[in-house]
Structure formats: structure tokens, C-alpha cells
Amino acid sequence: MTDEKNRTEPRTLYLVGTPIGNLSDISERALKVLRECDFIAAEDTRNTAKLLACFDIHRELVSYHEHNKKKRGEEICDRVEAGECCALVTDAGMPAISDPGEDIVRLCAERGIRVSVIPGACAAVSALAVSGLSTGRFAFEGFLSAVKGERMRRLGEIKAERRTVIFYEAPHKLRTTLSDMLSVFGDRRISLCRELTKRNEEIIRTTLSDAVKLYEEKEPRGEYVLVIEGDEERTGGKYAAEEADESLLLLSPAEHVAHYEATGLSRMDAIKAAARDRGMTKSDLYKLVNT
């Protein structure tokens, strides 16, 4: 044993945060672990090989990604249990955040394997910090489904979320996602954070309606983080019946619930939303629409 500071330990899986664009963002501790670990598990070994080459690091690389995570996760854990240490990295940012690394961390917990985190860049938190929206409470949603029905259902569930909400989106899906968000959420403020920390970094603070118009004319490029104000910020956190959309209050209770179900909400979530509009308890409205 040694008193060396930040000693790289055997029988440990290290979650190593890597830059999301600017290579200068990598930490000294991350470089130390990458240099000293027995092997590195990477989402894409080609991308990670380029990163390692920039810092003259030479270590065994194995792939660990969505399509091989079950088999490869067991193999990695076997090696760590046998006395090796492994650094897990994703293509950019923190492994295990909207990433298959989540599964191997769970596996390590089940097998009693030590997991240690080497903090690093995270696109979601970086975008939130520069969004200009409320940062005190937020929810991270990652990528929405490419299947329209599933995507609309999820947006419907999020509609009444009172916290700031963060999404990841690819450029080829951005227009559709913005349009769907506008139709479900209505118009509210959004920050579109593109290519964070890179040379072409761009922060657009606007509204959903203006964002839809902007990208009708502008071609989306690069990876996006979308930060959208929550329902609490948009309405001032007030949910009394008199502040609900008057047109909804003219509907019968059953029609009111059906309106929310049409946005993709589950039956119970729709009852909850309608009850909030009407200033009622969920149980009272449930009795009304189910008698």
C-alpha cells in the first residue's frame, strides 16, 4: 500500500468523464486513471482511441455499448473481480448518464464491485447553466423516442412538469421534436444549446414557436441540448381553478379528462391534470368521471 494521492486502485470500475468538445476540459485525475488503469471500456473504441492519442495514452481498449452491454458487462466485471481496474468512458461527457454505462454500474452493485467516479463535463448541466432559465429544480429526460406515438405520450406526461426540463436531440430530428413540443406544451421559453464547448458553440434563447419558425429556414447542425421552462415557471407556480384555460372549464368533467388523454397522458395523469385545473382533488374528479 502507498499514501500516493489519488491512487488508482485494483478491483475498481472507474467512471471517467471526458470532454464534450474541448479537449482542454479533461481533468488531471481523468488522465491519471486512463494512463494507469489495466484496460478501458469505451462506447466507440475508434472515438476513444483518438482521445487517447491526443494525450499519448496507450491502454487496451474494449467496446462496451448498447448492443453488447449484457455479455461484455459480465466480462468486464469478471476481470475487475480478478484484480484489474477498468476505466469506463462514453463518447463524450459522463458515462452512465443517458448511456448503457447505467447497466454495468447496476451489475457492479449486484456483484459487490467498487465503482468510483471521476467527475467531468456533462452536456445537460452545462446547457442548464447557460440557459437563462430556472436552475434550482430540473428534470433530465435525455432523448425522446423516434416513434411518434411514444414521443407524444411522453411529452404529454411531461406537460405539467413544474421543473425546468432538459432533453438531448440529434439534428435530423430537431424540427419534428420542436413541432411536437409546441403542439403539446404550448408556447413557452426554450434555450437551444448547440455544439457546447466546441468552436461552433451556439446558445439560442427563444420560445418554442420562434424556434419552430427559425428551423423552418435554418438547417439544424450538430448535437443539441434543449432546455425548456417548466409549467411552474410559465404560470408562476399557481394552479388554482380560476387560472385554468376557461375553455377547458366549459367542458364536462369527462370531456376535460378526454382532452388531456388526447395529448398522450395516461388516464390517471389526465384526471390529475383536469382536477388541478378545476381546483378539485383527484379522487373527487375520479368519482365524477367514473360514475
Backbone as numpy.savetxt, mean C-alpha at the origin, in Angstrom:
# Nx Ny Nz CAx CAy CAz Cx Cy Cz
31.82 -14.69 20.35 30.98 -13.49 20.35 31.85 -12.24 20.35
31.29 -11.15 19.86 32.04 -9.89 19.77 31.11 -8.74 20.13
31.72 -7.64 20.56 30.93 -6.45 20.90 30.78 -5.53 19.69
31.08 -6.04 18.50 30.99 -5.23 17.29 29.59 -4.61 17.16
29.56 -3.32 16.89 28.29 -2.63 16.73 27.60 -3.12 15.45
26.28 -3.36 15.54 25.48 -3.80 14.38 26.02 -5.10 13.78
26.45 -6.00 14.63 26.97 -7.28 14.16 25.90 -8.04 13.38
26.29 -8.60 12.26 25.37 -9.42 11.47 25.33 -10.81 12.08
24.16 -11.21 12.53 24.02 -12.45 13.30 23.64 -13.64 12.43
24.11 -14.83 12.77 23.66 -16.04 12.07 22.23 -16.37 12.46
21.63 -17.28 11.71 20.26 -17.76 11.99 19.26 -16.61 12.04
19.43 -15.66 11.14 18.57 -14.47 11.12 18.16 -14.13 9.69
16.90 -13.77 9.53 16.43 -13.21 8.26 16.39 -11.70 8.43
17.13 -10.98 7.59 17.13 -9.52 7.63 16.24 -8.97 6.52
15.30 -8.10 6.89 14.49 -7.38 5.92 15.21 -6.07 5.63
15.75 -5.94 4.43 16.62 -4.80 4.12 15.91 -3.83 3.18
15.65 -2.63 3.68 15.06 -1.60 2.84 16.08 -1.07 1.84
15.67 -0.96 0.59 16.56 -0.46 -0.46 15.96 0.79 -1.09
16.75 1.57 -1.81 16.25 2.82 -2.39 15.07 2.61 -3.33
14.17 3.60 -3.36 13.05 3.55 -4.30 13.38 4.31 -5.58
14.58 4.84 -5.67 15.00 5.56 -6.87 16.43 6.04 -6.76
16.67 6.92 -5.81 17.99 7.51 -5.64 18.87 6.57 -4.81
19.95 6.05 -5.40 20.79 5.07 -4.72 21.47 5.64 -3.49
21.60 6.96 -3.40 22.23 7.58 -2.24 21.39 7.41 -0.98
20.15 6.97 -1.13 19.28 6.80 0.03 19.56 5.50 0.79
20.40 4.65 0.28 20.68 3.40 0.99 21.48 3.71 2.24
21.23 2.98 3.32 21.89 3.26 4.59 23.19 2.46 4.73
24.05 2.94 5.60 25.31 2.24 5.86 25.03 0.85 6.45
24.03 0.77 7.29 23.72 -0.53 7.90 23.19 -1.51 6.86
22.38 -1.01 5.91 21.89 -1.89 4.85 23.06 -2.43 4.04
24.02 -1.58 3.71 25.20 -2.03 2.95 25.99 -3.05 3.75
26.12 -2.83 5.04 26.87 -3.77 5.89 26.23 -5.16 5.86
24.92 -5.20 6.02 24.23 -6.49 6.03 24.33 -7.17 4.67
24.15 -6.41 3.60 24.24 -6.99 2.26 25.64 -7.54 1.98
26.66 -6.90 2.53 28.04 -7.37 2.33 28.36 -8.61 3.16
27.72 -8.72 4.34 28.13 -9.75 5.28 27.20 -10.96 5.35
25.99 -10.84 4.82 25.06 -11.98 4.90 25.57 -13.13 4.04
25.07 -14.32 4.33 25.50 -15.49 3.57 24.88 -15.52 2.17
23.65 -15.05 2.07 23.01 -14.99 0.74 21.89 -13.96 0.78
21.47 -13.54 -0.41 20.45 -12.51 -0.55 19.27 -13.08 -1.33
18.07 -12.94 -0.78 16.85 -13.35 -1.48 16.21 -12.11 -2.08
15.98 -12.12 -3.39 15.54 -10.92 -4.10 14.30 -11.19 -4.92
13.44 -10.18 -5.01 12.24 -10.29 -5.84 12.62 -10.52 -7.30
13.58 -9.75 -7.78 14.11 -9.90 -9.15 15.63 -9.84 -9.05
16.27 -10.96 -9.24 17.73 -11.03 -9.05 18.47 -10.13 -10.03
17.87 -9.87 -11.20 18.54 -8.99 -12.17 18.59 -7.56 -11.66
17.49 -7.08 -11.11 17.46 -5.73 -10.56 18.40 -5.60 -9.37
18.36 -6.60 -8.48 19.21 -6.54 -7.30 20.69 -6.65 -7.67
21.01 -7.43 -8.71 22.40 -7.54 -9.15 22.95 -6.18 -9.57
22.11 -5.36 -10.19 22.54 -4.01 -10.59 22.82 -3.15 -9.37
21.95 -3.25 -8.36 22.15 -2.50 -7.12 23.45 -2.92 -6.45
23.67 -4.22 -6.34 24.88 -4.72 -5.68 26.14 -4.31 -6.44
26.06 -4.31 -7.77 27.22 -3.93 -8.57 27.63 -2.48 -8.33
26.63 -1.63 -8.09 26.92 -0.21 -7.83 27.75 -0.03 -6.56
27.61 -0.97 -5.62 28.33 -0.85 -4.35 29.40 -1.93 -4.20
29.73 -2.59 -5.32 30.78 -3.61 -5.35 30.55 -4.70 -4.30
29.30 -5.18 -4.25 28.93 -6.24 -3.31 28.76 -7.54 -4.09
29.36 -8.60 -3.57 29.31 -9.90 -4.26 28.80 -10.95 -3.28
27.56 -11.33 -3.44 26.94 -12.33 -2.60 26.04 -13.23 -3.44
25.82 -14.45 -2.97 24.92 -15.36 -3.67 23.52 -14.76 -3.70
22.89 -14.81 -4.88 21.53 -14.31 -5.05 20.58 -15.47 -5.33
19.45 -15.49 -4.63 18.39 -16.46 -4.95 17.10 -15.67 -5.16
16.24 -16.17 -6.00 14.98 -15.46 -6.26 13.94 -15.83 -5.21
13.15 -14.84 -4.84 12.01 -15.06 -3.95 10.93 -14.10 -4.40
9.86 -14.62 -5.00 8.82 -13.75 -5.53 7.46 -14.42 -5.43
6.45 -13.76 -5.93 5.07 -14.21 -5.79 4.85 -15.63 -6.31
5.58 -16.03 -7.36 5.31 -17.30 -8.03 6.10 -18.48 -7.45
7.10 -18.20 -6.61 7.85 -19.32 -6.03 7.94 -19.23 -4.51
7.16 -18.31 -3.92 7.34 -17.98 -2.50 7.11 -19.17 -1.56
6.23 -20.07 -1.90 5.95 -21.18 -0.98 7.13 -22.13 -0.90
7.59 -22.61 -2.03 8.71 -23.56 -2.06 10.02 -22.87 -1.63
10.29 -21.70 -2.23 11.54 -21.02 -1.94 11.58 -20.51 -0.50
10.43 -20.12 0.04 10.40 -19.67 1.43 10.84 -20.76 2.39
10.38 -21.99 2.15 10.80 -23.11 3.00 12.30 -23.36 2.86
12.81 -23.26 1.63 14.25 -23.48 1.40 15.09 -22.43 2.11
14.65 -21.18 2.05 15.38 -20.10 2.72 15.38 -20.33 4.23
14.23 -20.68 4.78 14.13 -20.92 6.22 14.99 -22.11 6.65
15.06 -23.13 5.83 15.92 -24.28 6.14 17.37 -23.84 6.26
17.83 -23.00 5.33 19.22 -22.54 5.36 19.48 -21.66 6.58
18.52 -20.81 6.91 18.70 -19.93 8.07 18.72 -20.75 9.36
17.84 -21.73 9.47 17.82 -22.60 10.65 19.13 -23.36 10.80
19.78 -23.65 9.67 21.04 -24.40 9.69 22.23 -23.53 10.08
22.00 -22.21 10.23 23.08 -21.36 10.71 23.44 -20.18 9.83
22.84 -20.07 8.65 23.16 -18.95 7.77 22.29 -17.73 8.10
22.69 -16.59 7.56 21.82 -15.41 7.65 21.50 -14.95 6.23
20.30 -14.46 6.05 19.81 -14.09 4.72 19.30 -12.66 4.75
19.61 -11.91 3.71 19.04 -10.57 3.53 17.93 -10.66 2.49
16.73 -10.25 2.86 15.60 -10.25 1.93 15.41 -8.82 1.41
15.37 -8.68 0.08 15.15 -7.36 -0.52 14.05 -7.46 -1.57
13.38 -6.36 -1.78 12.42 -6.25 -2.87 13.04 -5.38 -3.95
12.34 -5.17 -5.06 12.92 -4.37 -6.14 13.22 -2.94 -5.69
12.38 -2.41 -4.82 12.58 -1.05 -4.31 11.76 -0.87 -3.05
12.32 -0.26 -2.03 11.58 0.02 -0.82 11.69 -1.09 0.21
10.67 -1.20 1.05 10.69 -2.14 2.17 10.08 -3.49 1.79
10.83 -4.55 1.93 10.24 -5.88 1.70 9.15 -6.16 2.71
8.18 -6.96 2.31 7.04 -7.38 3.12 5.93 -6.34 3.18
6.10 -5.18 2.55 5.03 -4.18 2.48 4.43 -4.24 1.08
3.19 -4.74 0.97 2.56 -4.99 -0.33 3.50 -5.83 -1.18
3.98 -6.92 -0.61 5.09 -7.68 -1.19 5.04 -9.11 -0.62
5.47 -10.11 -1.41 5.43 -11.50 -0.92 6.34 -11.77 0.29
7.21 -10.81 0.63 8.01 -10.96 1.84 7.15 -11.16 3.08
5.91 -10.67 3.02 4.96 -10.87 4.12 4.84 -12.34 4.48
4.85 -13.19 3.46 4.65 -14.62 3.68 5.83 -15.28 4.38
7.05 -14.88 4.00 8.21 -15.52 4.63 8.40 -15.02 6.06
8.00 -13.80 6.34 8.05 -13.31 7.72 7.09 -14.13 8.59
5.92 -14.41 8.05 4.95 -15.23 8.78 5.49 -16.65 9.00
6.15 -17.17 7.96 6.74 -18.51 8.07 7.83 -18.54 9.13
8.65 -17.50 9.15 9.71 -17.42 10.17 9.10 -17.37 11.57
8.02 -16.63 11.72 7.36 -16.56 13.03 6.87 -17.93 13.46
6.32 -18.69 12.51 5.82 -20.02 12.82 6.94 -20.98 13.20
8.10 -20.78 12.58 9.23 -21.69 12.82 10.20 -21.18 13.89
9.89 -20.04 14.47 10.74 -19.51 15.53 12.05 -18.94 15.05
12.10 -18.47 13.82 13.31 -17.90 13.24 13.34 -16.39 13.49
14.48 -15.90 13.93 14.62 -14.47 14.21 14.54 -13.66 12.92
13.76 -12.57 12.96 13.66 -11.64 11.84 14.05 -10.25 12.34
14.94 -9.58 11.62 15.37 -8.24 12.00 15.18 -7.30 10.82
14.76 -6.08 11.10 14.49 -5.14 10.02 15.59 -4.09 9.94
16.01 -3.79 8.72 16.96 -2.72 8.43 16.15 -1.63 7.73
15.73 -0.60 8.46 14.81 0.40 7.89 15.36 1.06 6.64
14.44 1.44 5.77 14.83 2.10 4.54 13.68 2.84 3.92
13.85 3.23 2.69 12.84 4.04 1.98 11.53 3.26 1.84
10.42 4.01 1.90 9.09 3.44 1.67 8.31 4.44 0.85
7.89 4.06 -0.34 7.20 4.99 -1.23 5.91 5.53 -0.62
5.18 4.68 0.10 3.89 5.11 0.66 4.07 6.23 1.67
4.98 6.05 2.61 5.19 7.06 3.64 5.83 8.32 3.05
6.73 8.14 2.10 7.36 9.30 1.45 6.32 10.15 0.73
5.40 9.50 0.03 4.34 10.22 -0.68 3.41 10.92 0.30
3.06 10.24 1.39 2.19 10.84 2.39 2.82 12.12 2.94
4.12 12.09 3.19 4.81 13.23 3.79 4.75 14.48 2.92
4.76 14.29 1.60 4.77 15.45 0.69 3.40 15.74 0.10
2.37 15.01 0.53 1.05 15.11 -0.10 0.33 16.41 0.19
0.61 17.00 1.33 -0.16 18.17 1.74 -1.49 17.81 2.37
-1.75 16.53 2.55 -2.99 16.06 3.18 -2.71 15.65 4.62
-3.74 15.29 5.34 -3.60 14.92 6.75 -2.71 13.68 6.89
-1.74 13.76 7.77 -0.80 12.65 7.97 -0.95 11.97 9.33
-1.83 12.50 10.17 -1.96 11.96 11.52 -2.51 10.55 11.56
-3.43 10.23 10.64 -4.03 8.91 10.56 -4.17 8.56 9.10
-3.72 7.38 8.72 -3.80 7.00 7.30 -3.96 5.49 7.15
-4.46 5.10 5.98 -4.64 3.69 5.65 -3.90 3.40 4.34
-3.20 2.28 4.29 -2.46 1.88 3.10 -3.20 0.76 2.39
-3.54 0.95 1.12 -4.30 -0.04 0.36 -3.46 -0.77 -0.69
-2.27 -0.26 -1.01 -1.45 -0.92 -2.03 -2.09 -0.83 -3.40
-1.98 -1.90 -4.19 -2.54 -1.93 -5.54 -3.99 -2.42 -5.51
-4.85 -1.76 -6.28 -6.21 -2.22 -6.47 -6.24 -3.36 -7.48
-7.27 -4.17 -7.43 -7.41 -5.28 -8.37 -7.56 -4.77 -9.80
-7.02 -5.53 -10.75 -7.18 -5.20 -12.17 -8.57 -5.61 -12.67
-9.29 -6.42 -11.88 -10.64 -6.86 -12.25 -11.63 -5.78 -11.82
-12.38 -5.24 -12.77 -13.22 -4.08 -12.49 -14.20 -4.31 -11.34
-14.89 -5.45 -11.33 -15.87 -5.71 -10.29 -15.24 -5.72 -8.91
-14.10 -6.37 -8.79 -13.41 -6.44 -7.51 -12.87 -5.06 -7.12
-12.37 -4.32 -8.11 -11.85 -2.98 -7.85 -12.96 -2.05 -7.35
-14.11 -2.08 -8.00 -15.22 -1.22 -7.59 -15.77 -1.62 -6.22
-15.79 -2.91 -5.95 -16.23 -3.36 -4.63 -15.32 -2.83 -3.54
-14.00 -2.90 -3.80 -13.05 -2.42 -2.79 -13.15 -0.91 -2.60
-13.29 -0.18 -3.69 -13.44 1.27 -3.58 -14.71 1.62 -2.80
-15.77 0.85 -3.03 -17.00 1.08 -2.29 -16.81 0.89 -0.80
-16.01 -0.11 -0.42 -15.74 -0.36 0.99 -14.91 0.77 1.61
-14.06 1.38 0.80 -13.16 2.43 1.29 -13.84 3.79 1.30
-14.94 3.93 0.59 -15.57 5.24 0.39 -15.75 6.02 1.69
-16.18 5.37 2.74 -16.45 6.06 4.00 -15.23 6.10 4.93
-14.06 5.64 4.43 -12.84 5.67 5.26 -12.52 7.10 5.67
-12.35 7.31 6.96 -12.15 8.67 7.47 -10.69 9.10 7.47
-9.79 8.16 7.27 -8.36 8.50 7.25 -7.89 8.79 5.82
-6.75 9.43 5.70 -6.09 9.58 4.40 -5.77 8.18 3.87
-5.99 7.95 2.57 -5.80 6.62 2.00 -4.71 6.66 0.92
-3.83 5.65 0.95 -2.69 5.59 0.04 -2.80 4.36 -0.86
-2.61 4.58 -2.15 -2.63 3.50 -3.14 -1.35 3.53 -3.96
-0.96 2.38 -4.50 0.06 2.30 -5.54 -0.65 2.08 -6.87
-0.09 2.62 -7.95 -0.69 2.37 -9.26 0.36 2.42 -10.37
0.17 1.53 -11.35 1.04 1.48 -12.52 0.51 2.46 -13.57
1.38 2.99 -14.44 0.94 4.01 -15.40 -0.15 3.55 -16.35
-0.10 2.28 -16.78 -1.08 1.82 -17.77 -2.48 1.66 -17.18
-2.61 1.67 -15.84 -3.93 1.55 -15.20 -4.40 2.86 -14.56
-3.57 3.90 -14.63 -3.87 5.12 -13.88 -5.18 5.77 -14.31
-5.41 5.92 -15.61 -6.62 6.60 -16.07 -7.89 5.90 -15.59
-7.91 4.59 -15.71 -9.08 3.82 -15.28 -9.28 3.94 -13.78
-8.18 3.86 -13.03 -8.28 3.96 -11.57 -8.81 5.32 -11.13
-8.30 6.39 -11.71 -8.77 7.73 -11.34 -10.25 7.91 -11.66
-10.67 7.41 -12.82 -12.07 7.51 -13.22 -12.97 6.74 -12.26
-12.55 5.54 -11.89 -13.33 4.73 -10.95 -13.39 5.39 -9.57
-12.28 5.95 -9.13 -12.26 6.64 -7.83 -13.21 7.83 -7.82
-13.22 8.58 -8.90 -14.11 9.74 -8.98 -15.57 9.31 -8.93
-15.89 8.23 -9.62 -17.29 7.78 -9.67 -17.75 7.24 -8.32
-16.84 6.65 -7.54 -17.22 6.07 -6.25 -17.07 7.08 -5.11
-15.94 7.78 -5.05 -15.65 8.69 -3.95 -16.32 10.05 -4.11
-16.63 10.43 -5.35 -16.99 11.81 -5.61 -15.71 12.63 -5.69
-15.83 13.92 -5.86 -14.63 14.75 -6.02 -14.01 15.05 -4.66
-12.75 14.73 -4.54 -12.02 15.07 -3.32 -10.54 15.27 -3.66
-9.79 15.82 -2.73 -8.39 16.15 -3.01 -7.53 14.88 -3.14
-6.54 14.97 -4.01 -5.61 13.87 -4.24 -4.23 14.43 -4.54
-3.21 13.72 -4.09 -1.84 14.02 -4.49 -1.32 12.82 -5.28
-0.87 13.09 -6.49 -0.30 12.05 -7.34 1.22 12.22 -7.28
1.89 11.25 -6.72 3.34 11.32 -6.51 4.01 10.34 -7.47
4.74 10.88 -8.42 5.30 10.08 -9.51 6.82 10.03 -9.43
7.37 8.82 -9.59 8.83 8.64 -9.67 9.55 9.27 -8.49
9.08 8.99 -7.29 9.66 9.60 -6.09 11.16 9.33 -5.97
11.90 10.35 -5.62 13.36 10.39 -5.42 14.16 10.27 -6.71
13.48 10.12 -7.84 14.19 9.99 -9.12 14.30 11.35 -9.81
15.04 11.39 -10.89 15.27 12.65 -11.60 13.97 13.29 -12.07
13.00 12.48 -12.47 11.73 13.01 -12.98 10.63 13.05 -11.92
11.01 13.12 -10.66 10.02 13.19 -9.58 9.03 14.32 -9.82
7.75 13.99 -9.57 6.69 14.99 -9.78 5.60 14.79 -8.74
5.20 15.88 -8.08 4.12 15.85 -7.10 3.00 16.73 -7.63
1.84 16.15 -7.91 0.69 16.91 -8.41 -0.39 16.90 -7.34
-0.68 18.06 -6.77 -1.72 18.19 -5.75 -2.95 18.81 -6.41
-4.02 18.06 -6.48 -5.18 18.50 -7.25 -6.43 17.83 -6.70
-7.47 17.74 -7.51 -8.68 17.01 -7.14 -8.85 15.83 -8.09
-9.68 14.89 -7.71 -9.90 13.72 -8.57 -10.45 14.14 -9.94
-11.40 15.08 -9.98 -11.98 15.49 -11.27 -10.92 16.14 -12.15
-10.07 16.98 -11.58 -9.02 17.63 -12.37 -7.93 16.63 -12.77
-7.70 15.63 -11.93 -6.71 14.60 -12.28 -7.19 13.79 -13.48
-8.49 13.48 -13.50 -9.05 12.75 -14.64 -8.88 13.56 -15.92
-9.18 14.86 -15.86 -9.02 15.73 -17.03 -7.56 15.83 -17.46
-6.67 15.97 -16.47 -5.24 16.11 -16.77 -4.73 14.92 -17.56
-5.10 13.70 -17.13 -4.56 12.51 -17.78 -5.37 12.06 -18.99
-6.41 12.81 -19.32 -7.02 12.62 -20.64 -6.11 13.21 -21.71
-5.33 14.20 -21.34 -4.44 14.89 -22.27 -2.98 14.47 -22.09
-2.63 14.07 -20.88 -1.25 13.76 -20.53 -1.06 12.25 -20.41
0.03 11.74 -20.97 0.30 10.31 -20.91 0.92 9.96 -19.56
0.32 9.03 -18.80 0.91 8.63 -17.51 2.26 7.94 -17.74
3.24 8.31 -16.94 4.57 7.72 -17.06 5.15 7.47 -15.67
5.78 6.32 -15.51 6.41 6.00 -14.23 5.43 5.43 -13.22
5.96 5.04 -12.08 5.14 4.47 -11.02 4.54 5.58 -10.16
3.28 5.40 -9.75 2.56 6.41 -9.01 2.21 5.93 -7.60
2.23 6.88 -6.66 1.60 6.70 -5.36 0.47 7.73 -5.31
-0.74 7.26 -5.05 -1.92 8.14 -4.98 -2.31 8.31 -3.52
-2.35 9.56 -3.07 -2.72 9.87 -1.68 -4.02 10.67 -1.74
-5.08 10.13 -1.14 -6.42 10.72 -1.26 -6.96 11.07 0.12
-7.56 12.24 0.22 -8.10 12.66 1.51 -9.23 11.73 1.93
-9.31 11.50 3.22 -10.35 10.64 3.74 -11.68 11.38 3.86
-12.72 10.63 4.12 -14.05 11.22 4.20 -14.17 12.17 5.38
-13.43 11.90 6.45 -13.48 12.78 7.62 -12.93 14.15 7.28
-11.78 14.20 6.56 -11.18 15.48 6.22 -12.08 16.24 5.25
-12.69 15.52 4.32 -13.54 16.16 3.32 -14.79 16.76 3.93
-15.33 16.12 4.97 -16.59 16.58 5.55 -16.40 17.25 6.90
-15.12 17.40 7.32 -14.87 17.99 8.62 -15.14 17.04 9.77
-15.26 15.74 9.44 -15.46 14.75 10.50 -16.86 14.73 11.04
-17.83 15.34 10.35 -19.20 15.42 10.86 -20.08 14.44 10.10
-20.87 13.68 10.84 -21.67 12.63 10.21 -23.13 12.69 10.64
-23.60 13.84 11.07 -24.99 13.96 11.48 -25.91 13.86 10.29
-27.17 13.50 10.55 -28.10 13.28 9.46 -28.29 14.53 8.61
-28.28 15.74 9.24 -28.55 16.93 8.47 -27.46 17.23 7.45
-26.29 16.57 7.57 -25.20 16.84 6.64 -25.17 15.81 5.50
-26.00 14.81 5.55 -26.03 13.83 4.48 -26.64 14.44 3.22
-26.35 13.84 2.11 -26.91 14.28 0.84 -28.44 14.26 0.96
-29.07 15.41 0.74 -30.52 15.50 0.91 -31.27 14.54 0.00
-30.73 14.32 -1.19 -31.41 13.42 -2.13 -31.46 12.01 -1.59
-30.43 11.60 -0.82 -30.43 10.26 -0.23 -31.48 10.15 0.87
-31.68 11.24 1.59 -32.64 11.21 2.69 -34.08 11.16 2.19
-34.30 11.47 0.92 -35.63 11.38 0.34 -35.98 9.94 -0.04
-34.96 9.08 -0.09 -35.19 7.67 -0.43 -35.78 6.93 0.77
-36.42 5.82 0.49 -36.86 4.95 1.58 -35.62 4.30 2.19
-35.69 3.80 3.41 -34.52 3.14 4.01 -33.95 2.03 3.11
-34.83 1.23 2.51 -34.36 0.14 1.65 -33.65 0.70 0.41
-34.20 1.77 -0.18 -33.58 2.38 -1.35 -32.24 3.02 -1.00
-32.17 3.59 0.19 -30.93 4.21 0.66 -29.83 3.16 0.77
-30.16 2.03 1.35 -29.19 0.93 1.47 -28.81 0.42 0.09
-29.79 0.28 -0.80 -29.52 -0.21 -2.16 -28.58 0.73 -2.91
-28.71 2.03 -2.65 -27.82 3.01 -3.28 -26.37 2.69 -2.94
-26.07 2.41 -1.69 -24.70 2.13 -1.29 -24.24 0.76 -1.78
-25.17 -0.19 -1.82 -24.79 -1.51 -2.36 -24.39 -1.40 -3.82
-25.02 -0.48 -4.55 -24.71 -0.29 -5.97 -23.30 0.24 -6.18
-22.71 0.88 -5.15 -21.33 1.38 -5.26 -20.32 0.29 -4.98
-20.79 -0.89 -4.55 -19.87 -1.99 -4.29 -19.78 -2.38 -2.83
-20.46 -1.64 -1.94 -20.41 -1.99 -0.52 -21.15 -3.30 -0.25
-20.70 -4.04 0.75 -21.43 -5.22 1.19 -22.75 -4.78 1.82
-23.66 -5.73 2.02 -24.96 -5.40 2.61 -24.79 -4.69 3.97
-23.97 -5.24 4.84 -23.82 -4.68 6.16 -23.12 -3.32 6.13
-22.12 -3.16 5.25 -21.45 -1.86 5.14 -22.39 -0.81 4.57
-23.27 -1.23 3.65 -24.25 -0.30 3.08 -25.24 0.15 4.15
-25.67 -0.77 5.01 -26.57 -0.41 6.11 -25.88 0.56 7.07
-24.61 0.30 7.35 -23.85 1.17 8.24 -23.75 2.58 7.67
-23.46 2.69 6.35 -23.31 4.00 5.71 -24.64 4.75 5.71
-25.73 4.04 5.36 -27.05 4.68 5.33 -27.50 5.11 6.72
-27.19 4.29 7.72 -27.55 4.64 9.10 -26.82 5.90 9.54
-25.57 6.02 9.14 -24.80 7.21 9.48 -25.43 8.46 8.85
-25.84 8.34 7.58 -26.50 9.47 6.90 -27.76 9.90 7.64
-28.50 8.92 8.14 -29.81 9.20 8.73 -29.75 9.50 10.23
-28.55 9.41 10.80 -28.43 9.67 12.23 -29.05 8.58 13.06
-29.04 7.34 12.53 -29.64 6.20 13.22 -28.55 5.22 13.63
-28.91 4.29 14.49 -27.99 3.19 14.78 -28.11 2.16 13.66
-27.04 1.43 13.46 -27.04 0.41 12.42 -28.11 -0.65 12.69
-28.26 -1.01 13.96 -29.23 -2.06 14.30 -30.67 -1.61 14.01
-30.98 -0.33 14.29 -32.33 0.17 14.03 -32.64 0.15 12.54
-31.65 0.58 11.71 -31.89 0.58 10.27 -31.99 -0.84 9.74
-31.20 -1.73 10.29 -31.24 -3.13 9.88 -32.65 -3.70 10.08
-33.26 -3.37 11.22 -34.61 -3.85 11.50 -35.61 -3.28 10.47
-35.42 -2.00 10.12 -36.34 -1.37 9.16 -36.31 -2.02 7.79
-35.12 -2.34 7.32 -34.99 -2.85 5.95 -35.13 -4.37 5.88
-35.27 -5.01 7.02 -35.39 -6.46 7.01 -36.68 -6.94 7.66
-37.71 -6.05 7.65 -39.01 -6.46 8.19 -40.05 -6.43 7.08
